[in-house]
C-alpha cells in the first residue's frame, strides 16, 4: 500500500479520497459535505466566470472550513468555423423540430478557458482555496507561478505519461491519472491527437513509475475496494466522480438520476457530439446521434456545447431526458444514492475492510 500521508498533509485532508469537480453536477453543498467528512471536496468552475466562481467558493465556506478544490478548464480557446457551425445547426434541426423548437441561429463560445481568463486567476489568487486543479492542459508558467505563490496546491489531470510529465515540469504538485473508464470529459491536452486510451490501472502504474509527485487514480472507482486497489497500485489517493452523481447534493436532474440507477448505467459511450470534446456519457439519444457523425463535422469545444445545451433544454421541456449530458464512468452500475457525507464514510469503511483482507 502506498503511504498517502505526504499527500494528505499537503492537501490538509484525512482520507485519500477526492470528490471529482464535475462542473454542472457538483455543488457547494456537496463539496462542503465531502470536506467535512474528511475527504477533498471539489467544485468545477470551468463553465462559469470569476463572479460565479467566487459565489460558489463563498457558499462552500459558509458550510465548511476544510480544504476545497476548485477546478478550472485549461483547453485551447476555440477556433470558430462558421461553415461547420452552420452545418451542425442544420444537422440538429430535425431533433429540435421534434420538440417544436427552433435551433440557435448561431453558436457561441459559451465560456472562457482559464488560460486566458485573467479575472478568474485574480480571484483565485485573492481567495486562495487550498487546491486548484487543472483539466485539459497546463496554463502559462506565470499563471502557475501566481497560484503557487499564493500558497495554492496544484493538481493536474493526465491521460498519458507525457501529459503527466508536462504537469510535473510545470510545477503541479500531484497528478490525477484519468483512465479511459472515467466519466465526463476526457482530459486530453490535444483532442485531435491519437489517444492510447489507457485504463486507470495501467496509467496509474505508469505515472507512479515516471513521476516524482503523488498520483491520484481516477476512472471507474466507485467503492472502498476500488480505492484500496488504487493505493496498492501506487496511487496516493483516488478521485471518484460518478459515485457522487446520485448523492442528494448533486445537480443531476431526475432523468439523469433515473438512468444512472437503472440498467442504462451498464452502457456508457465516449462521444464528442454533446460538447465538441470526447466525454463518457450514459448511452442516450444524443450519443446515438453522435455515433453516426465524423468528429470533423462537430464544432470546436465549447462552441458545440452551445447547441448541445439548447437541445437538452428543448427535450426536457417536452419530457425527453435523452439529450442530456449524462456523464458517467464505466463503474456506473455501482452507483449509490445517499448524502455525500454518508458516502465518504461508507467509502472509508469499505476501504478499511479491503485493506485488512
C-alpha positions in Angstrom: 0.0 0.0 0.0 1.2 3.5 -0.8 1.8 5.8 2.1 -0.8 8.5 1.5 0.3 10.7 4.4 2.5 13.1 2.4 -0.4 13.9 0.0 -2.9 14.1 2.8 -0.7 16.5 4.7 -0.2 18.7 1.6 -4.0 18.8 1.0 -4.8 19.0 4.7 -7.4 16.2 4.5 -7.9 13.0 6.5 -8.8 10.5 3.8 -7.2 9.6 0.5 -10.5 10.4 -1.3 -11.1 13.2 -3.8 -14.6 14.0 -5.0 -14.3 14.9 -8.6 -15.2 18.5 -9.5 -17.9 17.7 -12.1 -18.9 21.1 -13.4 -22.7 21.3 -13.7 -23.2 18.4 -11.3 -21.2 19.1 -8.1 -22.4 21.8 -5.8 -21.0 23.9 -2.9 -23.2 21.7 -0.6 -21.7 18.5 -2.0 -18.1 19.9 -1.7 -18.7 21.0 1.9 -20.2 17.8 2.9 -17.3 15.8 1.5 -14.7 18.1 3.0 -16.4 17.9 6.4 -16.3 14.1 6.2 -12.5 14.3 5.9 -12.0 13.9 2.1 -11.3 16.6 -0.5 -14.5 18.3 -1.7 -14.4 19.9 -5.1 -16.3 22.4 -7.3 -16.0 22.8 -11.0 -15.9 26.4 -12.2 -14.9 25.9 -15.8 -18.4 26.7 -17.0 -18.8 30.0 -15.1 -17.0 33.3 -14.8 -15.0 34.7 -11.9 -18.0 36.2 -10.2 -19.9 32.9 -10.4 -16.9 31.0 -9.1 -16.5 33.4 -6.2 -20.1 32.9 -5.2 -19.5 29.1 -5.2 -16.4 29.4 -3.1 -18.2 31.6 -0.6 -21.1 29.1 -0.5 -18.7 26.3 0.4 -17.0 28.4 3.1 -20.3 29.1 4.7 -20.7 25.3 5.2 -17.1 24.2 5.8 -13.7 25.4 6.9 -11.9 22.4 5.5 -9.9 22.2 2.3 -11.6 22.9 -1.0 -10.5 22.0 -4.6 -11.5 24.5 -7.3 -11.2 23.0 -10.8 -10.6 25.1 -13.9 -10.6 24.2 -17.6 -7.3 24.8 -19.5 -8.4 24.0 -23.0 -7.1 25.8 -26.0 -9.5 28.7 -26.8 -12.0 27.6 -29.5 -11.4 28.4 -33.2 -14.8 29.3 -34.7 -15.7 27.9 -38.1 -18.9 29.5 -39.4 -19.4 26.8 -42.0 -19.0 23.9 -39.7 -21.2 25.5 -37.1 -24.0 26.3 -39.5 -23.9 22.8 -40.9 -24.1 21.4 -37.3 -27.1 23.5 -36.5 -28.8 22.2 -39.7 -27.9 18.6 -38.8 -29.6 19.1 -35.4 -32.6 21.0 -36.8 -34.8 17.8 -37.1 -34.1 17.0 -33.5 -35.2 20.4 -32.3 -38.2 20.2 -34.6 -39.4 17.1 -32.7 -40.0 19.4 -29.8 -41.4 22.3 -31.8 -38.3 24.5 -31.1 -36.0 26.4 -33.5 -32.3 25.7 -33.0 -30.0 28.6 -32.1 -29.4 30.9 -35.1 -25.7 31.0 -34.3 -23.4 29.2 -31.8 -21.0 30.9 -29.4 -18.1 30.0 -27.3 -20.1 29.8 -24.1 -17.2 30.1 -21.6 -13.6 31.1 -21.4 -10.6 28.9 -20.9 -8.6 29.6 -17.8 -5.5 30.0 -20.0 -6.9 33.5 -21.0 -9.2 34.3 -18.1 -7.3 37.0 -16.1 -10.4 37.7 -13.9 -10.5 34.0 -12.7 -6.8 34.0 -12.0 -7.0 37.2 -10.0 -10.0 35.9 -8.0 -8.3 32.6 -7.2 -5.1 34.3 -6.1 -7.1 36.6 -3.8 -9.4 33.9 -2.3 -6.6 31.2 -2.0 -8.6 28.0 -2.0 -6.5 25.2 -0.6 -6.4 23.4 -4.0 -6.8 24.4 -7.7 -6.9 21.6 -10.2 -6.3 21.8 -13.9 -8.2 19.9 -16.7 -7.4 19.8 -20.4 -3.9 21.1 -20.2 -1.4 23.4 -18.5 -1.7 27.2 -18.3 1.3 29.5 -18.9 4.2 29.5 -16.4 3.3 32.9 -15.0 -0.2 31.6 -14.1 1.2 28.5 -12.4 3.7 30.7 -10.5 0.9 33.1 -9.4 -1.1 30.3 -7.9 1.9 28.6 -6.3 3.0 31.9 -4.7 -0.5 32.3 -3.3 0.1 29.1 -1.4 -2.3 27.1 -3.5 -1.7 23.4 -4.1 -2.0 22.5 -7.7 -3.4 19.2 -9.1 -3.5 18.4 -12.8 -5.2 15.7 -14.9 -3.2 13.5 -17.2 -4.3 10.7 -19.6 -0.8 9.6 -20.5 2.7 9.7 -19.3 3.8 12.7 -21.4 0.9 14.8 -20.1 1.9 13.8 -16.5 5.5 14.8 -17.2 4.4 18.2 -18.6 2.3 18.8 -15.5 5.1 17.9 -13.1 7.6 20.1 -15.1 5.2 23.0 -14.9 5.1 22.8 -11.1 1.9 20.8 -10.5 2.2 19.1 -7.1 0.1 16.0 -7.7 -1.2 14.4 -10.9 -4.7 12.8 -11.4 -4.3 9.7 -13.6 -7.6 9.8 -15.6 -8.2 6.4 -17.1 -10.3 5.8 -20.1 -13.0 4.4 -17.9 -13.7 7.8 -16.3 -16.9 9.6 -16.8 -17.2 13.1 -18.2 -14.8 15.0 -20.3 -11.6 13.2 -21.2 -8.7 15.4 -20.0 -6.5 15.0 -23.1 -4.4 18.1 -23.8 -5.0 17.8 -27.6 -8.3 16.2 -28.6 -7.1 15.9 -32.2 -4.1 13.8 -31.3 -4.1 9.9 -31.2 -5.3 8.7 -27.8 -3.8 5.5 -26.4 -7.0 5.1 -24.2 -5.0 3.9 -21.2 -7.1 2.4 -18.5 -6.8 3.5 -14.9 -4.8 0.6 -13.6 -2.1 0.8 -16.4 -2.0 4.6 -16.3 -1.6 4.8 -12.6 1.3 2.3 -12.6 3.0 4.1 -15.5 2.7 7.5 -13.8 3.8 6.3 -10.4 7.0 4.9 -12.1 7.6 8.0 -14.2 6.8 10.9 -11.9 8.3 12.3 -8.6 5.0 13.7 -7.4 2.0 11.8 -5.9 -0.5 10.2 -8.3 -4.3 10.2 -7.7 -6.1 7.4 -9.6 -9.3 8.3 -11.3 -11.7 6.4 -13.6 -14.2 3.6 -12.8 -13.6 3.7 -9.0 -16.9 3.5 -7.1 -16.3 2.0 -3.7 -13.7 1.5 -1.0 -12.4 -1.7 -2.6 -11.6 0.3 -5.7 -9.8 2.9 -3.6 -7.8 0.3 -1.8 -6.8 -1.3 -5.2 -5.6 2.1 -6.4 -3.4 2.5 -3.3 -2.0 -0.9 -3.9 -1.1 0.2 -7.4 1.0 3.1 -6.0 -1.6 5.9 -6.1 -1.6 8.2 -3.0 -5.4 8.7 -3.3 -8.4 8.1 -5.6 -10.7 10.5 -7.3 -14.4 9.5 -7.7 -16.9 11.3 -9.8 -19.8 9.1 -10.9 -20.0 7.7 -7.3 -21.2 11.1 -6.2 -23.7 11.9 -9.1 -26.6 10.2 -7.3 -25.9 12.0 -4.0 -28.6 14.2 -2.6 -26.5 17.3 -3.1 -25.9 16.7 -6.8 -27.4 18.9 -9.5 -28.2 15.8 -11.7 -31.8 16.1 -12.9 -34.4 13.4 -12.5 -33.8 11.9 -15.9 -30.1 11.6 -15.3 -30.6 10.1 -11.9 -33.2 7.6 -13.2 -30.9 6.5 -16.0 -27.9 6.1 -13.6 -29.9 4.0 -11.2 -31.3 1.8 -14.0 -30.0 -0.9 -16.4 -28.9 2.0 -18.6 -25.9 2.5 -16.3 -24.3 -0.6 -17.8 -23.9 1.2 -21.1 -21.6 4.2 -21.5 -20.2 5.8 -24.6 -17.4 8.2 -25.4 -18.9 11.0 -27.5 -17.9 14.4 -28.9 -21.4 15.3 -30.1 -22.6 16.9 -26.9 -19.8 19.3 -26.3 -17.2 19.1 -29.0 -14.7 17.2 -26.9 -14.6 13.5 -26.0 -16.6 12.7 -22.9 -18.0 9.5 -21.5 -21.8 9.6 -21.2 -24.6 7.2 -20.4 -25.8 5.9 -23.8 -28.8 8.0 -24.8 -30.4 9.7 -27.8 -27.6 12.2 -28.2 -24.8 9.6 -28.1 -26.7 7.5 -30.7 -26.9 10.6 -32.9 -23.2 11.3 -32.4 -22.2 7.7 -33.3 -23.1 8.4 -36.9 -21.1 11.7 -37.2 -17.5 12.3 -38.1 -15.6 14.4 -35.5 -14.6 16.8 -38.2 -18.3 17.7 -38.6 -18.7 18.8 -35.0 -17.8 22.4 -34.0 -15.0 23.1 -31.6 -15.4 22.8 -27.8 -17.2 24.5 -26.2 -19.0 26.0 -29.2 -20.7 22.7 -29.9 -21.9 22.7 -26.3 -24.0 25.7 -27.0 -26.1 23.6 -29.4 -26.0 20.6 -27.0 -27.3 22.6 -24.1 -30.1 24.1 -26.2 -31.1 20.7 -27.5 -31.2 19.3 -24.0 -33.3 22.2 -22.8 -35.8 21.6 -25.7 -36.0 17.9 -24.9 -36.5 18.4 -21.2 -39.3 20.9 -21.9 -41.1 18.1 -23.6 -40.3 15.4 -21.0 -37.4 13.9 -23.0 -34.2 13.4 -21.0 -32.3 11.6 -23.7 -30.3 14.6 -24.9 -28.7 15.4 -21.5 -25.0 15.4 -20.7 -25.4 12.4 -18.5 -21.7 12.0 -17.8 -20.8 8.6 -16.2 -17.9 6.3 -16.0 -17.8 2.6 -16.6 -18.4 1.8 -13.0 -21.8 3.5 -13.1 -23.8 0.3 -12.2 -22.2 0.5 -8.8 -23.7 4.0 -8.1 -25.5 4.5 -4.7 -27.9 7.2 -3.7 -27.1 8.7 -0.3 -25.9 12.0 1.1 -22.3 12.9 0.1 -21.0 12.8 3.7 -22.5 9.4 4.3 -21.0 8.2 1.1 -17.5 9.3 2.2 -17.9 7.4 5.5 -19.1 4.4 3.6 -16.1 4.5 1.3 -13.7 4.8 4.2 -15.3 1.8 6.0 -15.1 -0.3 2.8 -11.5 0.8 2.2 -10.5 -0.2 5.7 -12.2 -3.6 5.3 -10.5 -4.2 1.9 -7.1 -3.4 3.4 -7.4 -5.9 6.2 -8.2 -8.8 3.8 
